[in-house]
């Protein structure tokens, strides 16, 4: 039955009141998106559960560490544990997700760009949604150890203040992580500043390992009384203020607790304001047009412009086109470029730490003794084995970088062997010069120029073996990456997948490259002359064999691979 509507009445009828969007809508949206991502994805559920179990194990370890002063009844080092442990927790939230697991981008801010949402509502909503995660739960459980310590040393009043401090500290961790990653994502999208930003980030991330080594060695000669004084100073910074507020009440410094909470709240407000500015830039984007590239020739100029300078040698066929495309992506894509910078920086630090420092730290005079003379071809080969494995493991999810764009290769019917060889070639255009520089720098630091052939051969063999292994890993264990300008973004549940795939690829690649270590141990001086040709042949043969075998698997799994790497909306 038709229903007639009076146009005049309809025009004068009051409009329905707009429903106000609050933080709980963002939380519900994130939970619903996470549920949809897990639907029909058994492996993703398994990865999420595994990550949750690992997080709970780390949380339990942190809990007992923070609770140790209270459980033993010794409050002498309570401030040290709270300030140092809390500062490390904040720094871990800043750096570790960027380097190893990525940042959860279940609610990509770019998808809200066209919605009429105030910036304040968007920031508050995304901030609330970020609090609903396994890392926040793990950090909360670990931080409860500080509450136990404060309660045991100062009673219920100190425990209540510790609870407030822990809550403020968790908010600080999430706000700092989001603000820094969003700011880096915005900067890395600008070609003028992303080089410097990526280098600084990679250097900072690479220093985590060296600092850990030096820190463990320094603990042997540490004067804990002096460190307690330094921890007291650290407790007045945003890094340590929220975690030491309850301890201050327990030790009679009640006046310090509100001041430290105010310091923390001010830091959270500043970080949210910074995040708000960078978030709007990330959503809107920046259109900075540079000068048009000069045409490199008259005949076929349009085609020539598609080939970057690193791939001008490539022939003008299907293989050459794939090499040119991948080479351009590795140079321009912020996510890929960040990985290249990490390879360069970590590749220098690890061999230097192992060979120049020798892994041996003398306790005399509270200093370190360089043991460069103790280096041997076997030690050098083992250290460079890690560098080659690290360089190749970047391709463990090489199809995930493409996302839905990989459909063009599927439709075009690109053979799997051609696809993998082209991707290896394009990636090697940037990695092989890095490996050569690493070998030259290390030989100069060790004053062993005659070992350059050994180093280059070891790097080439390990790198080629890693390419072969990661060809299979990228085809069989690919996962999707979020469609976001954030180069550190990860889909919910993909962080554990990335960690396990990286570990699997590195262990397998190292196992395949073990013959180089065995040869260095058995052949002695002769291996210094044989390492370069044998290593180059071993690496090239392993890479080609891996592309040949994995290419057949890729031909059979192209539809499934496309469905796996395509982001789910």
NUKERO-196341 format. One record per residue (C-alpha): x, y, z; residue in three letters. Coordinates in steps of 0.5 Angstrom, whole numbers, plus 500, padded with zeros to 3 digits. Example, Ala and Ser with C-alpha at 12.3 -4.5 7.8 and 13.67 -1.06 7.14 Angstrom:
BEGIN
525491516ALA 527498514SER 
//
This chain:
BEGIN
500500500UNK 503507498UNK 504512503UNK 503519501UNK 507525504UNK 506532505UNK 512536502UNK 510542506UNK 510538512UNK 516534511UNK 520540510UNK 518543516UNK 519537520UNK 525537525UNK 531534523UNK 533528528UNK 539530533UNK 546528531UNK 548522535UNK 554524539UNK 561520537UNK 565518544UNK 571514545UNK 566508546UNK 564508539UNK 572508537UNK 573502542UNK 567498540UNK 569499532UNK 576497534UNK 573490537UNK 569489531UNK 574490526UNK 579485530UNK 573480530UNK 572481523UNK 579480522UNK 579474526UNK 573471522UNK 575465518UNK 583466519UNK 585460524UNK 592462523UNK 591469525UNK 587467531UNK 593462533UNK 598468532UNK 594473537UNK 593467542UNK 601466542UNK 602473542UNK 598474548UNK 601468552UNK 608471550UNK 606478553UNK 603475559UNK 609471561UNK 613478560UNK 608481564UNK 609476570UNK 617477569UNK 616485570UNK 611484576UNK 616480580UNK 622485578UNK 618491580UNK 615487586UNK 622485589UNK 623491593UNK 616490597UNK 617482597UNK 623483600UNK 622488605UNK 628492603UNK 626499600UNK 633502599UNK 633500592UNK 625501591UNK 626508587UNK 632505583UNK 627499581UNK 621504579UNK 625509576UNK 629505571UNK 624500570UNK 619505568UNK 623509564UNK 625503560UNK 618501559UNK 616508556UNK 622507552UNK 620500550UNK 614503548UNK 617508543UNK 622504540UNK 621496540UNK 614496536UNK 618500531UNK 623496530UNK 620489531UNK 613488531UNK 610495528UNK 604499531UNK 597497531UNK 593500526UNK 587497526UNK 583503526UNK 587507521UNK 586515522UNK 586516514UNK 580512514UNK 576518518UNK 579523513UNK 572524510UNK 568524516UNK 565530520UNK 569529526UNK 572534530UNK 580533531UNK 579533539UNK 574527538UNK 578523533UNK 584524538UNK 581522544UNK 577516540UNK 583513537UNK 587514544UNK 582510547UNK 582505542UNK 589504543UNK 589502550UNK 585496548UNK 591492546UNK 595486549UNK 601490550UNK 597495555UNK 594489559UNK 601486559UNK 604493561UNK 598494566UNK 600487570UNK 607488570UNK 606495573UNK 602492579UNK 608490582UNK 610497583UNK 603498587UNK 605492591UNK 612495593UNK 609501595UNK 603498599UNK 608493603UNK 613499604UNK 608505606UNK 601502607UNK 594503603UNK 595510602UNK 602509598UNK 598504594UNK 593508592UNK 598513589UNK 602508586UNK 595506582UNK 594513580UNK 601513578UNK 601507574UNK 595509570UNK 598515568UNK 604512566UNK 600507562UNK 597513559UNK 604516558UNK 606510554UNK 601510549UNK 601517548UNK 608517547UNK 608511542UNK 602514538UNK 605521537UNK 612519535UNK 610514530UNK 605519527UNK 610524527UNK 615519523UNK 610517519UNK 608524517UNK 615526516UNK 617520512UNK 612522507UNK 616528505UNK 622526501UNK 626532504UNK 626530511UNK 625522511UNK 632521509UNK 634524516UNK 628522520UNK 629514517UNK 637515519UNK 636517526UNK 630512527UNK 635507525UNK 641509529UNK 637509535UNK 634503534UNK 641500532UNK 644502539UNK 639498543UNK 643492542UNK 650495543UNK 647499549UNK 645493552UNK 652489551UNK 655495554UNK 650496560UNK 650489562UNK 658489562UNK 658496566UNK 653492571UNK 659488574UNK 662495576UNK 656499578UNK 656503584UNK 649502586UNK 649507591UNK 650512586UNK 645509581UNK 640511587UNK 642518586UNK 641518579UNK 634514579UNK 632520584UNK 633525579UNK 630520573UNK 624520578UNK 623527576UNK 623527569UNK 616524565UNK 620518564UNK 620516571UNK 615521575UNK 609516574UNK 612510577UNK 616513583UNK 610517586UNK 607511590UNK 615510593UNK 615517595UNK 609517599UNK 612510602UNK 618513604UNK 615520607UNK 616524601UNK 608526600UNK 609533597UNK 613530591UNK 607525589UNK 602530586UNK 608534583UNK 610528579UNK 603526577UNK 602533575UNK 609533571UNK 606526568UNK 599529566UNK 603535563UNK 607530558UNK 601526556UNK 597533554UNK 603535550UNK 604528547UNK 597528545UNK 597535542UNK 603533538UNK 599527536UNK 593531534UNK 598536529UNK 601530526UNK 595526526UNK 591531521UNK 597532517UNK 597524516UNK 590524514UNK 590530509UNK 597528506UNK 602533503UNK 602534496UNK 609537495UNK 611537488UNK 618537486UNK 621538479UNK 619534474UNK 625529472UNK 628531466UNK 627526460UNK 633521459UNK 632521451UNK 628522446UNK 626515443UNK 622511448UNK 623517453UNK 616515456UNK 619508457UNK 626510460UNK 623515465UNK 620508468UNK 627506469UNK 630509475UNK 638510475UNK 639504479UNK 636500474UNK 638503467UNK 641497465UNK 635492465UNK 633490459UNK 626493456UNK 622486457UNK 618483463UNK 623482467UNK 626489467UNK 620492468UNK 619488474UNK 626490477UNK 625497475UNK 618497479UNK 621494485UNK 627498485UNK 623505485UNK 619502490UNK 625500495UNK 627507494UNK 621511495UNK 616507499UNK 617510506UNK 616503509UNK 621499505UNK 626505506UNK 626504513UNK 628497513UNK 634499508UNK 636504513UNK 636499519UNK 640494515UNK 645499514UNK 646501521UNK 645494524UNK 650491519UNK 655496521UNK 654495529UNK 654488530UNK 660485527UNK 664491530UNK 661489537UNK 663482536UNK 670483533UNK 673489535UNK 670489542UNK 671481542UNK 665480547UNK 670480552UNK 670486557UNK 675487562UNK 673488569UNK 679492571UNK 679499572UNK 672499570UNK 673499563UNK 673495557UNK 678492553UNK 678491546UNK 680484543UNK 681486536UNK 687481536UNK 683475538UNK 678475532UNK 679470527UNK 676468521UNK 671463524UNK 669469529UNK 668474523UNK 664469519UNK 659468524UNK 658475525UNK 657476518UNK 653471518UNK 648475522UNK 649481517UNK 647477511UNK 641473515UNK 639480517UNK 639483510UNK 635478507UNK 630477512UNK 627483510UNK 624480504UNK 620475508UNK 614479507UNK 615482500UNK 608481497UNK 605484503UNK 608491501UNK 604490495UNK 598489498UNK 592489493UNK 597492488UNK 599485487UNK 593483483UNK 596486477UNK 602481477UNK 596476478UNK 592478472UNK 598479467UNK 600472469UNK 607473471UNK 611467472UNK 613466479UNK 620464477UNK 621471474UNK 617475479UNK 622472485UNK 628473481UNK 626480479UNK 625482486UNK 631479488UNK 635483483UNK 632490485UNK 633489492UNK 640487491UNK 641493488UNK 641497494UNK 643491499UNK 650489495UNK 653496496UNK 652496503UNK 655489504UNK 661491501UNK 662497505UNK 661493511UNK 666488509UNK 671494508UNK 669498514UNK 670492518UNK 677490515UNK 679497516UNK 677497524UNK 681490525UNK 687492521UNK 686486516UNK 685488509UNK 687481507UNK 680479510UNK 676483505UNK 675477501UNK 673472507UNK 668478509UNK 665479502UNK 665471501UNK 661470507UNK 656476506UNK 655474499UNK 654466501UNK 649468507UNK 645473503UNK 644468498UNK 642463502UNK 637468506UNK 634470499UNK 633463497UNK 629461504UNK 625468504UNK 623466497UNK 619460500UNK 617464507UNK 614470503UNK 610465499UNK 607461504UNK 607465510UNK 605472507UNK 601477511UNK 597483510UNK 600490512UNK 595496513UNK 594501508UNK 596507511UNK 602512510UNK 605510517UNK 611506515UNK 611502522UNK 603500522UNK 601493523UNK 594490523UNK 592487529UNK 595480530UNK 600481525UNK 606483530UNK 606476533UNK 606473525UNK 612478523UNK 616476529UNK 615469528UNK 616469521UNK 622473522UNK 625468527UNK 624462523UNK 627465516UNK 633467520UNK 634461523UNK 633457517UNK 638462513UNK 643461518UNK 643453518UNK 643454510UNK 649458511UNK 653454516UNK 658451511UNK 661457510UNK 663457518UNK 665450517UNK 670451511UNK 673457515UNK 674453521UNK 677447517UNK 681450511UNK 685455515UNK 689460511UNK 687457504UNK 680459506UNK 682466505UNK 683466498UNK 677461497UNK 672464501UNK 670470495UNK 669465489UNK 666460493UNK 662464497UNK 659468491UNK 658462487UNK 654459493UNK 650465494UNK 648466487UNK 647458486UNK 642458493UNK 638464490UNK 637462483UNK 635455486UNK 630458491UNK 627462486UNK 626456481UNK 623452487UNK 619457490UNK 617460483UNK 613453482UNK 610454489UNK 608461487UNK 605459481UNK 600455484UNK 598459490UNK 598466486UNK 590467488UNK 591465495UNK 597469496UNK 593475493UNK 587474498UNK 592473504UNK 596480502UNK 590484501UNK 588488507UNK 581487510UNK 577493510UNK 
//
